[in-house]
């Protein structure tokens, strides 16, 4: 395993081997296919159209060719742009696609009079270098790079005098076409397909390759793999609780699990909380996007089990009419006082991500924050939370929830702009200071004997792993492994290494208020663990983002299936914690069982009402 460094965060690269070279071979084949396809269309157009019309036709053909295969890219950019920017985004994509026609023209003139192999070597070199120049960016950028290189070579070959004989030229063209067609028609081995997917292989989303399959193996006969109507609600634990408990759930955006062990970040308040309560060091988020994680945390179901639809505001998909009850709804119905402090528009009740609170304390910032984003930061939310704590009824149990988004890119909230990592660490320290103020407010309000504070994150953050930054690009450990600390009266302080999921928090909070957990929830209460009792946790630890699904077993087997690209990745985290050695080509019986369990879960539980299919949410 090759390990580098990116501002203090380990950068892990897969080892070079047969899969690596085959990965490059398929990348070159895709280059040839795309280049020959678009260049052939241009050449065909030149036979019937001449002069300026030919150039206009070339521009149109190149633009349409790109727009036909990257609609998801344009949709992603448009959805994240300001309202009304869809036309500008589409126009920009069209103009960028026009660079393909220019590439053919430039290739024909730059290499005029030179041997064709020079142009081909340039294109092949571009194919080999391109994945490392644009690591982890939108797949559409890879498409532009590959097709531009292909047209560069094609333009040179067909526009310049050639010293190749007609027979040699036909043979070269035939071999190129055969390689290109083979790379598209013949499915790549499973490990190679996964590598292509990680590097932004656009063709994987449109090629008719079947999903990667494994030897048939029956999944474990588990109650969690049966329809929910065959399960029973879980009753509350027979354990002591504070009288009229006050439970405060705080999720912090993009908080990596390894921060608690770093010496270069000051987190005195979070570390003190970890010493005073139970620190779960092997906690995992059910997604690598905030919206997916929070929707799953509050419903107890995965993305593909929920109904997601386009909203009239924030042009994206939301669980607007998803019928799954959120646990705050159940608490409110049971007489628990519930309050929510949303950080953004899409966290309010109407979007369905977080729903069912009696009171929502949301004020939309008058001016955009952090570029075009309108977020409430912890500076805004903390005073509202303190006021709510001071006004709580001493006789009524209460549940309060807030999501602090400060440690989110572009990492400027902490006032440090030297590097992205240092800016991020400064933001985390900024949030930690506010956590200390929140703890002081709990004590000042006289709630020390009633309040249970839960601090965790919606997902982690990438800083160089796999050449990626930020989050939502996959379901790897730097994105799913998050801190989880629970502290309060009656909780025995210790560090707990048991594998847990944030989906367990809903059942835990319901249990704290002596409420049962509904049968549809794929999580279990951690309350016995907070009292030092090692109850048996049998539910699967799952995650889902962008139609990628993962399962992590207590034995450290990690399975990731991308249903959109049809790829499968399997890792042994005990031997390979950096997830660099994909074991999909050499599965053990335990790995086969993990794949079967993952597939079986979604086969049983995926929402299929009225022909509904889980949509791709960029």
TAGIZI-V163574 format. One record per residue. N is the residue number from 0. RES is the residue in three letters. NEAR is the number of other ideal C-beta (glycine too) atoms within 8 Angstrom. Layout:
BEGIN
n:N res:RES near:NEAR
n:N res:RES near:NEAR
END
This chain:
BEGIN
n:0 res:UNK near:10
n:1 res:UNK near:9
n:2 res:UNK near:9
n:3 res:UNK near:8
n:4 res:UNK near:9
n:5 res:UNK near:9
n:6 res:UNK near:10
n:7 res:UNK near:6
n:8 res:UNK near:10
n:9 res:UNK near:9
n:10 res:UNK near:11
n:11 res:UNK near:12
n:12 res:UNK near:11
n:13 res:UNK near:12
n:14 res:UNK near:9
n:15 res:UNK near:6
n:16 res:UNK near:6
n:17 res:UNK near:5
n:18 res:UNK near:13
n:19 res:UNK near:11
n:20 res:UNK near:9
n:21 res:UNK near:11
n:22 res:UNK near:12
n:23 res:UNK near:10
n:24 res:UNK near:9
n:25 res:UNK near:12
n:26 res:UNK near:16
n:27 res:UNK near:13
n:28 res:UNK near:13
n:29 res:UNK near:14
n:30 res:UNK near:16
n:31 res:UNK near:14
n:32 res:UNK near:13
n:33 res:UNK near:13
n:34 res:UNK near:16
n:35 res:UNK near:13
n:36 res:UNK near:9
n:37 res:UNK near:15
n:38 res:UNK near:14
n:39 res:UNK near:8
n:40 res:UNK near:10
n:41 res:UNK near:15
n:42 res:UNK near:10
n:43 res:UNK near:8
n:44 res:UNK near:12
n:45 res:UNK near:10
n:46 res:UNK near:6
n:47 res:UNK near:5
n:48 res:UNK near:9
n:49 res:UNK near:5
n:50 res:UNK near:6
n:51 res:UNK near:5
n:52 res:UNK near:8
n:53 res:UNK near:11
n:54 res:UNK near:10
n:55 res:UNK near:8
n:56 res:UNK near:11
n:57 res:UNK near:14
n:58 res:UNK near:10
n:59 res:UNK near:8
n:60 res:UNK near:13
n:61 res:UNK near:16
n:62 res:UNK near:12
n:63 res:UNK near:8
n:64 res:UNK near:14
n:65 res:UNK near:16
n:66 res:UNK near:12
n:67 res:UNK near:7
n:68 res:UNK near:9
n:69 res:UNK near:13
n:70 res:UNK near:8
n:71 res:UNK near:9
n:72 res:UNK near:12
n:73 res:UNK near:13
n:74 res:UNK near:9
n:75 res:UNK near:10
n:76 res:UNK near:11
n:77 res:UNK near:12
n:78 res:UNK near:9
n:79 res:UNK near:5
n:80 res:UNK near:9
n:81 res:UNK near:5
n:82 res:UNK near:4
n:83 res:UNK near:5
n:84 res:UNK near:9
n:85 res:UNK near:9
n:86 res:UNK near:7
n:87 res:UNK near:8
n:88 res:UNK near:12
n:89 res:UNK near:10
n:90 res:UNK near:8
n:91 res:UNK near:8
n:92 res:UNK near:15
n:93 res:UNK near:10
n:94 res:UNK near:8
n:95 res:UNK near:9
n:96 res:UNK near:13
n:97 res:UNK near:11
n:98 res:UNK near:11
n:99 res:UNK near:16
n:100 res:UNK near:14
n:101 res:UNK near:8
n:102 res:UNK near:13
n:103 res:UNK near:16
n:104 res:UNK near:12
n:105 res:UNK near:10
n:106 res:UNK near:16
n:107 res:UNK near:13
n:108 res:UNK near:9
n:109 res:UNK near:7
n:110 res:UNK near:12
n:111 res:UNK near:9
n:112 res:UNK near:5
n:113 res:UNK near:9
n:114 res:UNK near:7
n:115 res:UNK near:14
n:116 res:UNK near:6
n:117 res:UNK near:10
n:118 res:UNK near:15
n:119 res:UNK near:11
n:120 res:UNK near:8
n:121 res:UNK near:13
n:122 res:UNK near:14
n:123 res:UNK near:10
n:124 res:UNK near:8
n:125 res:UNK near:14
n:126 res:UNK near:13
n:127 res:UNK near:10
n:128 res:UNK near:8
n:129 res:UNK near:13
n:130 res:UNK near:11
n:131 res:UNK near:7
n:132 res:UNK near:7
n:133 res:UNK near:11
n:134 res:UNK near:10
n:135 res:UNK near:9
n:136 res:UNK near:7
n:137 res:UNK near:9
n:138 res:UNK near:11
n:139 res:UNK near:12
n:140 res:UNK near:10
n:141 res:UNK near:16
n:142 res:UNK near:14
n:143 res:UNK near:13
n:144 res:UNK near:12
n:145 res:UNK near:16
n:146 res:UNK near:15
n:147 res:UNK near:12
n:148 res:UNK near:16
n:149 res:UNK near:16
n:150 res:UNK near:18
n:151 res:UNK near:16
n:152 res:UNK near:14
n:153 res:UNK near:14
n:154 res:UNK near:15
n:155 res:UNK near:17
n:156 res:UNK near:11
n:157 res:UNK near:9
n:158 res:UNK near:11
n:159 res:UNK near:14
n:160 res:UNK near:5
n:161 res:UNK near:8
n:162 res:UNK near:5
n:163 res:UNK near:9
n:164 res:UNK near:5
n:165 res:UNK near:6
n:166 res:UNK near:6
n:167 res:UNK near:8
n:168 res:UNK near:11
n:169 res:UNK near:8
n:170 res:UNK near:8
n:171 res:UNK near:11
n:172 res:UNK near:8
n:173 res:UNK near:8
n:174 res:UNK near:8
n:175 res:UNK near:10
n:176 res:UNK near:10
n:177 res:UNK near:8
n:178 res:UNK near:11
n:179 res:UNK near:13
n:180 res:UNK near:9
n:181 res:UNK near:9
n:182 res:UNK near:15
n:183 res:UNK near:11
n:184 res:UNK near:5
n:185 res:UNK near:6
n:186 res:UNK near:6
n:187 res:UNK near:11
n:188 res:UNK near:9
n:189 res:UNK near:12
n:190 res:UNK near:10
n:191 res:UNK near:12
n:192 res:UNK near:17
n:193 res:UNK near:13
n:194 res:UNK near:13
n:195 res:UNK near:15
n:196 res:UNK near:11
n:197 res:UNK near:8
n:198 res:UNK near:11
n:199 res:UNK near:12
n:200 res:UNK near:12
n:201 res:UNK near:12
n:202 res:UNK near:11
n:203 res:UNK near:13
n:204 res:UNK near:9
n:205 res:UNK near:6
n:206 res:UNK near:7
n:207 res:UNK near:3
n:208 res:UNK near:9
n:209 res:UNK near:7
n:210 res:UNK near:8
n:211 res:UNK near:11
n:212 res:UNK near:4
n:213 res:UNK near:11
n:214 res:UNK near:5
n:215 res:UNK near:5
n:216 res:UNK near:10
n:217 res:UNK near:5
n:218 res:UNK near:11
n:219 res:UNK near:6
n:220 res:UNK near:5
n:221 res:UNK near:10
n:222 res:UNK near:7
n:223 res:UNK near:10
n:224 res:UNK near:11
n:225 res:UNK near:9
n:226 res:UNK near:6
n:227 res:UNK near:8
n:228 res:UNK near:5
n:229 res:UNK near:6
n:230 res:UNK near:10
n:231 res:UNK near:4
n:232 res:UNK near:8
n:233 res:UNK near:9
n:234 res:UNK near:5
n:235 res:UNK near:9
n:236 res:UNK near:8
n:237 res:UNK near:3
n:238 res:UNK near:8
n:239 res:UNK near:4
n:240 res:UNK near:9
n:241 res:UNK near:12
n:242 res:UNK near:5
n:243 res:UNK near:10
n:244 res:UNK near:13
n:245 res:UNK near:15
n:246 res:UNK near:13
n:247 res:UNK near:14
n:248 res:UNK near:11
n:249 res:UNK near:14
n:250 res:UNK near:13
n:251 res:UNK near:15
n:252 res:UNK near:14
n:253 res:UNK near:15
n:254 res:UNK near:14
n:255 res:UNK near:12
n:256 res:UNK near:12
n:257 res:UNK near:7
n:258 res:UNK near:12
n:259 res:UNK near:11
n:260 res:UNK near:4
n:261 res:UNK near:7
n:262 res:UNK near:3
n:263 res:UNK near:5
n:264 res:UNK near:9
n:265 res:UNK near:5
n:266 res:UNK near:11
n:267 res:UNK near:8
n:268 res:UNK near:11
n:269 res:UNK near:13
n:270 res:UNK near:9
n:271 res:UNK near:8
n:272 res:UNK near:14
n:273 res:UNK near:13
n:274 res:UNK near:8
n:275 res:UNK near:7
n:276 res:UNK near:13
n:277 res:UNK near:14
n:278 res:UNK near:13
n:279 res:UNK near:13
n:280 res:UNK near:8
n:281 res:UNK near:9
n:282 res:UNK near:14
n:283 res:UNK near:14
n:284 res:UNK near:17
n:285 res:UNK near:14
n:286 res:UNK near:15
n:287 res:UNK near:16
n:288 res:UNK near:12
n:289 res:UNK near:10
n:290 res:UNK near:10
n:291 res:UNK near:14
n:292 res:UNK near:15
n:293 res:UNK near:14
n:294 res:UNK near:14
n:295 res:UNK near:16
n:296 res:UNK near:13
n:297 res:UNK near:13
n:298 res:UNK near:14
n:299 res:UNK near:16
n:300 res:UNK near:11
n:301 res:UNK near:14
n:302 res:UNK near:13
n:303 res:UNK near:12
n:304 res:UNK near:9
n:305 res:UNK near:13
n:306 res:UNK near:10
n:307 res:UNK near:11
n:308 res:UNK near:9
n:309 res:UNK near:6
n:310 res:UNK near:11
n:311 res:UNK near:2
n:312 res:UNK near:5
n:313 res:UNK near:8
n:314 res:UNK near:9
n:315 res:UNK near:9
n:316 res:UNK near:8
n:317 res:UNK near:14
n:318 res:UNK near:14
n:319 res:UNK near:9
n:320 res:UNK near:7
n:321 res:UNK near:11
n:322 res:UNK near:5
n:323 res:UNK near:11
n:324 res:UNK near:9
n:325 res:UNK near:11
n:326 res:UNK near:12
n:327 res:UNK near:15
n:328 res:UNK near:10
n:329 res:UNK near:13
n:330 res:UNK near:15
n:331 res:UNK near:11
n:332 res:UNK near:6
n:333 res:UNK near:8
n:334 res:UNK near:5
n:335 res:UNK near:11
n:336 res:UNK near:10
n:337 res:UNK near:15
n:338 res:UNK near:14
n:339 res:UNK near:14
n:340 res:UNK near:15
n:341 res:UNK near:13
n:342 res:UNK near:12
n:343 res:UNK near:10
n:344 res:UNK near:11
n:345 res:UNK near:10
n:346 res:UNK near:13
n:347 res:UNK near:10
n:348 res:UNK near:9
n:349 res:UNK near:5
n:350 res:UNK near:13
n:351 res:UNK near:11
n:352 res:UNK near:12
n:353 res:UNK near:14
n:354 res:UNK near:10
n:355 res:UNK near:13
n:356 res:UNK near:13
n:357 res:UNK near:6
n:358 res:UNK near:8
n:359 res:UNK near:10
n:360 res:UNK near:11
n:361 res:UNK near:10
n:362 res:UNK near:6
n:363 res:UNK near:6
n:364 res:UNK near:10
n:365 res:UNK near:3
n:366 res:UNK near:5
n:367 res:UNK near:8
n:368 res:UNK near:9
n:369 res:UNK near:9
n:370 res:UNK near:6
n:371 res:UNK near:5
n:372 res:UNK near:8
n:373 res:UNK near:10
n:374 res:UNK near:11
n:375 res:UNK near:12
n:376 res:UNK near:12
n:377 res:UNK near:10
n:378 res:UNK near:6
n:379 res:UNK near:10
n:380 res:UNK near:14
n:381 res:UNK near:11
n:382 res:UNK near:7
n:383 res:UNK near:10
n:384 res:UNK near:14
n:385 res:UNK near:12
n:386 res:UNK near:8
n:387 res:UNK near:13
n:388 res:UNK near:13
n:389 res:UNK near:8
n:390 res:UNK near:5
n:391 res:UNK near:12
n:392 res:UNK near:6
n:393 res:UNK near:5
n:394 res:UNK near:4
n:395 res:UNK near:10
n:396 res:UNK near:10
n:397 res:UNK near:14
n:398 res:UNK near:16
n:399 res:UNK near:15
n:400 res:UNK near:15
n:401 res:UNK near:12
n:402 res:UNK near:14
n:403 res:UNK near:15
n:404 res:UNK near:12
n:405 res:UNK near:12
n:406 res:UNK near:15
n:407 res:UNK near:10
n:408 res:UNK near:8
n:409 res:UNK near:6
n:410 res:UNK near:13
n:411 res:UNK near:9
n:412 res:UNK near:11
n:413 res:UNK near:13
n:414 res:UNK near:6
n:415 res:UNK near:9
n:416 res:UNK near:5
n:417 res:UNK near:5
n:418 res:UNK near:6
n:419 res:UNK near:10
n:420 res:UNK near:11
n:421 res:UNK near:10
n:422 res:UNK near:15
n:423 res:UNK near:15
n:424 res:UNK near:13
n:425 res:UNK near:13
n:426 res:UNK near:15
n:427 res:UNK near:15
n:428 res:UNK near:12
n:429 res:UNK near:12
n:430 res:UNK near:13
n:431 res:UNK near:13
n:432 res:UNK near:9
n:433 res:UNK near:12
n:434 res:UNK near:13
n:435 res:UNK near:10
n:436 res:UNK near:10
n:437 res:UNK near:14
n:438 res:UNK near:11
n:439 res:UNK near:8
n:440 res:UNK near:12
n:441 res:UNK near:13
n:442 res:UNK near:9
n:443 res:UNK near:6
n:444 res:UNK near:10
n:445 res:UNK near:5
n:446 res:UNK near:11
n:447 res:UNK near:8
n:448 res:UNK near:6
n:449 res:UNK near:10
n:450 res:UNK near:14
n:451 res:UNK near:14
n:452 res:UNK near:14
n:453 res:UNK near:14
n:454 res:UNK near:12
n:455 res:UNK near:14
n:456 res:UNK near:14
n:457 res:UNK near:13
n:458 res:UNK near:17
n:459 res:UNK near:17
n:460 res:UNK near:13
n:461 res:UNK near:14
n:462 res:UNK near:12
n:463 res:UNK near:13
n:464 res:UNK near:13
n:465 res:UNK near:12
n:466 res:UNK near:9
n:467 res:UNK near:11
n:468 res:UNK near:8
n:469 res:UNK near:9
n:470 res:UNK near:11
n:471 res:UNK near:9
n:472 res:UNK near:10
n:473 res:UNK near:11
n:474 res:UNK near:13
n:475 res:UNK near:11
n:476 res:UNK near:11
n:477 res:UNK near:11
n:478 res:UNK near:16
n:479 res:UNK near:16
n:480 res:UNK near:13
n:481 res:UNK near:16
n:482 res:UNK near:16
n:483 res:UNK near:12
n:484 res:UNK near:14
n:485 res:UNK near:15
n:486 res:UNK near:12
n:487 res:UNK near:10
n:488 res:UNK near:9
n:489 res:UNK near:8
n:490 res:UNK near:12
n:491 res:UNK near:7
n:492 res:UNK near:8
n:493 res:UNK near:7
n:494 res:UNK near:7
n:495 res:UNK near:10
n:496 res:UNK near:5
n:497 res:UNK near:10
n:498 res:UNK near:9
n:499 res:UNK near:14
n:500 res:UNK near:13
n:501 res:UNK near:15
n:502 res:UNK near:14
n:503 res:UNK near:14
n:504 res:UNK near:13
n:505 res:UNK near:15
n:506 res:UNK near:15
n:507 res:UNK near:14
n:508 res:UNK near:14
n:509 res:UNK near:15
n:510 res:UNK near:13
n:511 res:UNK near:11
n:512 res:UNK near:14
n:513 res:UNK near:6
n:514 res:UNK near:10
n:515 res:UNK near:8
n:516 res:UNK near:15
n:517 res:UNK near:9
n:518 res:UNK near:10
n:519 res:UNK near:9
n:520 res:UNK near:12
n:521 res:UNK near:12
n:522 res:UNK near:12
n:523 res:UNK near:11
n:524 res:UNK near:14
n:525 res:UNK near:13
n:526 res:UNK near:11
n:527 res:UNK near:11
n:528 res:UNK near:12
n:529 res:UNK near:12
n:530 res:UNK near:11
n:531 res:UNK near:7
n:532 res:UNK near:7
n:533 res:UNK near:7
n:534 res:UNK near:8
n:535 res:UNK near:4
n:536 res:UNK near:9
n:537 res:UNK near:7
n:538 res:UNK near:11
n:539 res:UNK near:10
n:540 res:UNK near:11
n:541 res:UNK near:14
n:542 res:UNK near:15
n:543 res:UNK near:15
n:544 res:UNK near:12
n:545 res:UNK near:9
n:546 res:UNK near:10
n:547 res:UNK near:13
n:548 res:UNK near:16
n:549 res:UNK near:14
n:550 res:UNK near:13
n:551 res:UNK near:13
n:552 res:UNK near:10
n:553 res:UNK near:5
n:554 res:UNK near:6
n:555 res:UNK near:9
n:556 res:UNK near:13
n:557 res:UNK near:15
n:558 res:UNK near:14
n:559 res:UNK near:14
n:560 res:UNK near:15
n:561 res:UNK near:12
n:562 res:UNK near:9
n:563 res:UNK near:9
n:564 res:UNK near:10
n:565 res:UNK near:11
n:566 res:UNK near:13
n:567 res:UNK near:15
n:568 res:UNK near:12
n:569 res:UNK near:15
n:570 res:UNK near:12
n:571 res:UNK near:12
n:572 res:UNK near:12
n:573 res:UNK near:7
n:574 res:UNK near:5
n:575 res:UNK near:11
n:576 res:UNK near:6
n:577 res:UNK near:10
n:578 res:UNK near:12
n:579 res:UNK near:10
n:580 res:UNK near:11
n:581 res:UNK near:13
n:582 res:UNK near:11
n:583 res:UNK near:13
n:584 res:UNK near:9
n:585 res:UNK near:5
n:586 res:UNK near:12
n:587 res:UNK near:7
n:588 res:UNK near:7
n:589 res:UNK near:9
n:590 res:UNK near:13
n:591 res:UNK near:12
n:592 res:UNK near:11
n:593 res:UNK near:13
n:594 res:UNK near:15
n:595 res:UNK near:13
n:596 res:UNK near:14
n:597 res:UNK near:15
n:598 res:UNK near:10
n:599 res:UNK near:10
n:600 res:UNK near:13
n:601 res:UNK near:11
n:602 res:UNK near:7
n:603 res:UNK near:9
n:604 res:UNK near:13
n:605 res:UNK near:9
n:606 res:UNK near:10
n:607 res:UNK near:6
n:608 res:UNK near:6
n:609 res:UNK near:3
n:610 res:UNK near:5
n:611 res:UNK near:8
n:612 res:UNK near:5
n:613 res:UNK near:9
n:614 res:UNK near:6
n:615 res:UNK near:7
n:616 res:UNK near:11
n:617 res:UNK near:7
END
